[in-house]
Amino acid sequence: ALFPSQDADLSSLGLAKTNLVGPTTNPGFANELISKDPSIKLTWTTCPRGRSGISPACNIGSTTTATKADSSTYCTSLNTLNGTGFAGITNWRIPTFAEMIRIINVTSSPRLES
């Protein structure tokens, strides 16, 4: 382990850091950016809630915060967007803690990977 017994040692928790693939799009959804975690087969929306844009990615709007209830409602809206779901995906949900921790970039300024 690179950081034994420290918070950055995700491997000791069985939470090895992921290498996200993206931003990318699914065929037929050129304006809906997603990022994929091939190791555990999860797909994430690339842009934070409240932001959108393709080139450069996520350059429109501003990031918003939300409660768990707000986030659940947001996932429901992603599932029904355009009748086919955001990026053609209809099983969006709130990630588990273990899933979320995999995409946190642990630096002096922790942030979610994009």
RAHULIN-V280304 format. One record per pair of residues at least 12 apart in sequence whose C-alpha atoms are under 10 Angstrom apart, sorted by the first residue. I is the first residue (numbers start at 0). J is the second residue. Records with the same first field share a line. If there is no record, write none. Layout:
I = J, J
//
This chain:
6 = 105
7 = 103, 104, 105, 106
8 = 105
9 = 97, 100, 101
12 = 97
13 = 97, 101
14 = 97, 98, 99, 100, 101, 102
15 = 38, 97, 100, 101, 102
16 = 38, 98, 100, 101, 102, 103, 104, 105
17 = 35, 36, 37, 38, 39, 98, 100, 101, 102, 103, 104, 112
18 = 34, 35, 36, 37, 38, 101, 102, 112
19 = 33, 34, 35, 36, 37, 38, 41, 42, 43, 45, 101, 102, 112, 113
20 = 33, 34, 35, 36, 37, 42, 43, 113
21 = 33, 34, 35, 36, 42, 43, 44, 45, 113
22 = 34, 35, 43, 44, 45, 46, 53, 56, 113
23 = 35, 44, 45, 53, 86
24 = 45, 53, 86, 87
25 = 85, 86, 87, 88
26 = 86, 87
27 = 86, 87
28 = 84, 85, 86, 87
29 = 53, 86
30 = 51, 52, 53, 54, 85, 86
31 = 44, 45, 46, 51, 52, 53, 85, 86, 87
32 = 44, 45, 46, 51, 52, 53, 56, 57, 85, 86
33 = 45, 46, 85, 86, 113
34 = 46, 112, 113
36 = 98, 101, 102
39 = 98
41 = 91, 94, 98
42 = 88, 91
43 = 91, 92, 94, 99, 102, 113
44 = 77, 85, 86, 91, 113
45 = 57, 112, 113
46 = 58, 59, 62, 113
47 = 60, 61, 62, 63, 64, 111, 113
48 = 60, 61, 62, 63, 64, 65, 70, 73
49 = 61, 62, 63, 64
50 = 62, 63
56 = 113
57 = 113
67 = 93
68 = 93
70 = 92, 93
71 = 91, 92, 93
72 = 92, 93
73 = 91, 92, 93
74 = 89, 90, 91, 92, 93
75 = 89, 90, 91, 92
76 = 89, 91
77 = 89, 90, 91, 92
78 = 90, 91, 92
79 = 91
99 = 111
//
